[in-house]
Amino acid sequence: MTVRRSPRYGVFAGVGAALGIVVAMILATAFDGTSDPSPFTEVVYSPSQTFGFILLWCVPAGILLAMIVALVLEWTIGRRTQQVTAVRETRAD
């Protein structure tokens, strides 16, 4: 039997989403919303609204980057396979 290790993609996606949230918080505090209205919509956005808008871009980008890292890890580390012996046992209950 051949055993091959592969990364857990769900864990990588969760870490990428968390990283996206952290980056969005940093960007939202660094680039605080202005009191001037938007030139396109003529609406003044609150800091929580700007955080939400930034979050819409950062979370998918974080997930995408984490999945790319997982794929690269699978291509490099996943090529290592091991041959193991498996024994099948049957139980009569």
C-alpha positions in Angstrom: 0.0 0.0 0.0 1.2 3.5 -0.8 0.8 6.2 1.8 1.1 9.8 0.8 0.7 12.9 3.1 -1.4 15.8 2.0 -2.2 19.1 3.6 -5.7 19.6 5.2 -7.2 22.2 2.9 -9.9 23.2 5.4 -7.3 24.2 8.0 -5.4 26.3 5.4 -8.7 28.0 4.3 -9.5 28.8 7.9 -6.0 30.2 8.6 -6.3 32.3 5.4 -9.6 33.7 6.4 -8.3 34.6 9.8 -5.3 36.2 8.3 -7.6 38.2 5.9 -9.6 39.4 8.9 -6.5 40.5 10.7 -5.2 42.4 7.6 -8.6 44.0 7.2 -8.5 45.2 10.8 -5.1 46.7 10.3 -6.0 48.4 7.0 -9.3 49.7 8.5 -7.5 51.3 11.4 -4.6 52.6 9.3 -6.8 54.1 6.6 -9.6 55.5 8.7 -12.7 56.6 6.9 -12.9 60.3 6.0 -15.6 62.7 6.9 -15.8 63.7 3.2 -18.5 62.1 1.1 -17.4 59.6 -1.5 -16.9 61.1 -4.9 -18.9 58.3 -6.6 -21.8 57.8 -4.2 -21.8 61.0 -2.2 -22.2 59.1 1.0 -20.2 59.3 4.2 -19.0 55.9 5.3 -18.5 54.9 8.9 -15.4 53.1 10.1 -17.4 49.9 10.5 -18.6 50.2 6.9 -15.1 50.7 5.6 -14.0 47.7 7.6 -16.7 45.6 6.0 -15.7 46.8 2.5 -12.1 46.0 3.2 -13.1 42.6 4.6 -14.9 41.7 1.4 -11.5 41.9 -0.4 -9.1 40.7 2.3 -10.9 37.4 3.3 -11.1 35.9 -0.2 -7.5 37.1 -0.9 -6.3 35.4 2.3 -8.1 32.2 1.5 -6.7 32.3 -2.0 -3.1 32.8 -0.8 -3.5 30.0 1.8 -4.7 27.6 -0.8 -1.8 28.4 -3.1 0.5 27.7 -0.2 -1.3 24.4 0.4 -1.0 23.4 -3.2 2.7 24.2 -3.3 3.2 22.2 -0.1 1.4 19.3 -1.7 3.5 19.4 -4.8 6.7 19.5 -2.9 6.1 17.4 0.2 3.3 15.3 -1.3 5.6 13.6 -3.7 7.2 11.7 -0.9 5.4 8.4 -0.7 6.0 5.5 1.6 5.4 1.9 0.9 3.8 0.2 3.9 2.4 -3.3 4.5 -1.2 -3.5 5.5 -2.8 -6.6 7.0 -6.5 -7.2 6.7 -8.2 -8.9 9.6 -11.7 -10.1 9.7 -13.7 -10.6 12.9 -16.6 -12.8 13.2 -19.0 -11.4 15.9 
